Amino acid sequence: MLDDMDKIQKLGHLAGATRFRRISEKLYLDGDKIYQEAGIDFKASWFPVFYVLAKSPDRPLAIMEIANQIDFSHISVKNVLRELEKAGLITIEPNLADRRSKLATLSVEGLQRLKILEPLWQAFTKALQSIFDSGHPDLLNILDRIDRASHRMPINERVRANQWEQVKILDYRPSLKQSFYDLAEPWLREVLNGELEEEDRFTLAHPDEAYITTGGFLFFASYQDKIVGCVVLKRLDEVSFEFAKLFIHPDYRKMGIATRLIERCITRCKENEVQELWLQTTLQTPGAHRLYYKLGFNDQPAPPQMAILKRTGKVMCKLL
């Protein structure tokens, strides 16, 4: 068995789907053991469908509605519903609004089973977290990024388009000091009508002293061996960071580079067990605001440890 695993590992990225499937199957099998050992008639494969129905107790759901919520195929949801109905945990009835579909809801027995399952799910969640944390403390966010990337451009399209060049996110190194200035200075001068604020003049010339030596980080985006973006992760105190100076070269915008840089900031925060990630932004960038909201930031009053810039029109925070 170990020899077979070693062979798969040697395939590297080529065996990515195989390894995901192997991990998934192992988690499903172990999940079934949890229910069996607890004496509960339930299967791990039922959970997504059952959970969606449990979160909609006031109205029945159509198969397609369930499939859309959990991003499963119609046939997969239909098969799970058939097993749940056989186990007496749901009821299925005709959809009067659409004769071609059926409506599902938890049965009385299903509602009773839910009360038994919820405490077990809490223990299950902690166990899964310990497994995921052994890979990375921000693994769920990483998996979400992989999921979105696979939908944004499926692997068959990537192969067909021969897009081997990918955006890489790099940590700061002395040779990138000038790149920070080249990316940040033109944008700042345009926004400030040529007049830089005092903090800007210092940070542009000395990003290492301004951020690295004070416990922060500086990341760069590289595309086809060219530095095309940057972002600062500035330490505010022991439990909070602020991301700032997010700049993307005009020729490389709308490629998802800003999202990649922010995601790296979020990941680094979680690696450092930080509780809050703050940002301040001008009112001149509504497109950036939409991205921040999408990534989980919300408008908040500025914390006392944040140095507010004159150009700041909005302060936001993401709880980690």
N, C-alpha and C positions, 0 to 999 in steps of 0.2 A: 504493500500500500504506500509506504513512504517513498519507494523507488518510483512509483507512478506519479506521486505528487511532485517529486523532484523533476521529473520529465516535463510536467506541466509548467512548473516554475521557470524552467530554462527557456520556455517559449516566450517569456516576458509578456509584452503588451498583446501579442498575438493570441494569447490564451485568456484575455481579459474576461470575455463573456463566459468561458468555461469556469473560471474561478468564481465569478459572481454567482453562477448557478450552483456551484458546489457549496458555497457559503449559505445561499438561500435554502437549499435542500436540507442542510444540516440544522439550520435554525428552525425550519418547519418540523423536522423530526423531533428535535429536542423540545419544541413547543408542545407537540402532541404528548410527549412524556410528562410534561408538567400537568396537563389536564388529567391524564390517566392516573398519575400519582395522587392527585387531589380528589379522585373519584368523581370527576365531572365529565359528562358526555358532551365533548366539544372538540373541535379540530382547529389547529392553527390556521389552516387555509380558509376557515370560515370567517375569521376575525374581521377583515376589511368590510365585507358586506354586512355582517351582523352589527358592526360598530356604527356604520352609516345609518342603518335602520334604527338603532338605539338612540341616535342623536336626532331622530325625527319622529318622536313618539306620537305627535299630534296628527300626522297625516301619512298615508301609505305612499310609497315611492314606486315609480315605474322602473323597469329594468335599465333602460337607457340612462335615466337620471342617476341611478346608482353607479353605472359604468363610468359616466362622465366624472363623478365625484372622486372616484378612486383610480381613474385612468386604466381600467381593465377593459378587456374586450367584452362585447355583448354576450358571447357564448360562455365565457368564463363565469360571468355573473349569473347567468341562467343556470349553469351547472351547480354552483354553490347554493343558489336559492332552492333548487330541487332537493339537495341534501338537507338543507335547513328545514324545509317543509316536511321531509320524511322523518326528521328528528322531532317534529312537533314544535319547533321554536319560532316558526313564522306561519302566517296565513297568506295565501295568494288568492286574489279575486279578480274578476274582469274589470277592465278599465272602461268605464262607460263613455269616456271622452275619446277613446281610441280602441276600437275592437281588436286591433292587431297586437296590443300590448296588455300586460298584466300588471297589477299593483301588489306590492308586498308590504307587510307590516309585521312587527313582532306579535306573537301570540301571547296569551296569558302566561303560558309556560315559559315563553321566551323572556318575558319581563321578569319572571321569578329567577330564571337562570342568570339574567344580567346582574342582579343583586349579588349573586355568588361569584360571578366572574370579575367584577370591578376590583375587589381587593387583590385578587390574584394577578390582574393586569398591572397593578402598581408594583408588585414584587417582580413581575416579568420585566417591567420597564427598567428597574434598577439593575437587574441582571444583564439586560441588553446593553445598558449604558456602560457597565464595567467591561463588556466585550468590545464595544466600539471604542472606548477610551484607550484600550490596549493598542489600537491602531493609530488613533489621533483624537484629542479631546474635541475637535470640531468636525468629526467624521460625518455627522448628519448634514452639515452645511456643504461639505465636500461632495457627498453623494448627490445632494440637490443640484450642485453645479454640474456634475457629470450628467445628471438626468436632463437638465435644461440644454446642455451642449449637444446631447444626442438628439434632442428634438429640434433644436435650432438648425443643425446641419447633420443629418443621419450619416452613419459611417460609410454607407454605400455611395453617398454623394461626395463625401470627402475623398474616397478612393478614386471615383470617377473624375473628380476635378483635380486630382493629383496635388492636393493642398497639404504638402508635407511641412511647410513652414508654419509654425504655430507661434502665438504670442507667448513670450517667457517673462516671468516676473522675477526680478533680481534684487537682492539686498544691496545696500549702498557699499561702494568701495571707492577709495580715493580717486581712481581714474574717471569716475562718473561725476565728479564735482562740477565740472564745466557743463555737463549735460543738464544738470539741475538749473543752472543759470540760463542756459539757452532756451529751455522750455518755459520757465517761469517768468523771466524778465519781460518778454514782449507782451504777454497777456496782462501782466500787472500794470505796465505802463499804459496800455490801451484803456483798461478799466479806470485807472486813476488819472487819466489825462496827462501822463508823463511824470506825475509827482508821486514818488514812492513813499509809503509810510516808513517811519524809522525802523520798525521791526523788519519790514521787507528788505531794506538796504542791508541790514546785518545778515539776515538769513540767506539772501541770495549769494553773498560773498563767502559766508561761513556756515553752510548747512550742517557740517559735521559738529561744529561747536554748538550750534543752535539746537540741534535735535539729538544727535547720537550720544554725545557726552552727558546729556541730561536724562538719559534713560529711554529715549525714543528710537524711532526707526525711520528709514527712508528707503522707499522701494521704487524701482524703475521697470518700465515695460519695454521689452526688446522685441522687434519684429524684423525678421530677415536681417539680423545683426545690426539693426539701427535702433537707437534709443528714441522711442516715440512717446513716452509718457512717464509721469512720476507722481508720487504722493508721499506726504509726510505723515507719520504717526507720532504725534507729540504727547509726551507724558504730562498729565496734569497733576496726578498724585498717585498713591499706591494702588488705588482701585479704579482709576479712570484715565482714558486717553482721549485725545482729540485728533481727528484726521484733518489735514489741511494741505494747501498747496497742491491740489489735484489738477494737473495740467496734461492735456493730450495734444500732440502736434496736429494742426488743422488738417493735414493730409491723411490722418489716420483715425479720424473720429467716426463714430457710428459702426465701429468694429467690435464693440463690447469691451474695449480696453479699460475704460473707466470702471466698469463693473468688476473686472478682474483685479484691478488695483485695490478697490474698496474691499473686495472679498478677502484679499490677502491681509488687509488691516484687521478685519474682523477675526480671521484665523489667528493672527499673531496676538491679538487681545486675549482670545480664549486660551492660547498656549500660556499666557502670563497670568491667567486667572483674574482678569480684569472684569469688573461688573458693568461699566458704562463706557460707551464710545460716543463722543460728542463731535459736532461740527458746527461751524458758522459759515454763512454764505451770504452773498449779495442778493438783492431782489432782481438782478438783471439776468438771472439764469434759471428760468422756470423749467427748462428741460432737465437740468440737474436736480431740481427739487423733486420732479416726478420719479427720477431714479432713486433718490434717497428714500422717498416714501415706499417705493417698491421693495427696497432692501430692508425695510423695517424701522426706519428712523421716524420719529415723531417730533412735532414742535414742542419745545420746552423752554422755560426761562433759563438764562445762562447761569451756570454754577459759579460760586464765588471765586474758584481757582482758575477760571478761564479769563484770559486777557482779551477783551473785546476790541476788534479793529474798528476804525472809523467807518469803513465801507460796509460793515456787517448789517444785514437787514433781517436775518433769520437765524435762530439757533435751534439745533435739532439734536436728539439723543436716541441711541439704540441701546436697550438693556440686553445684556449678554447672559 
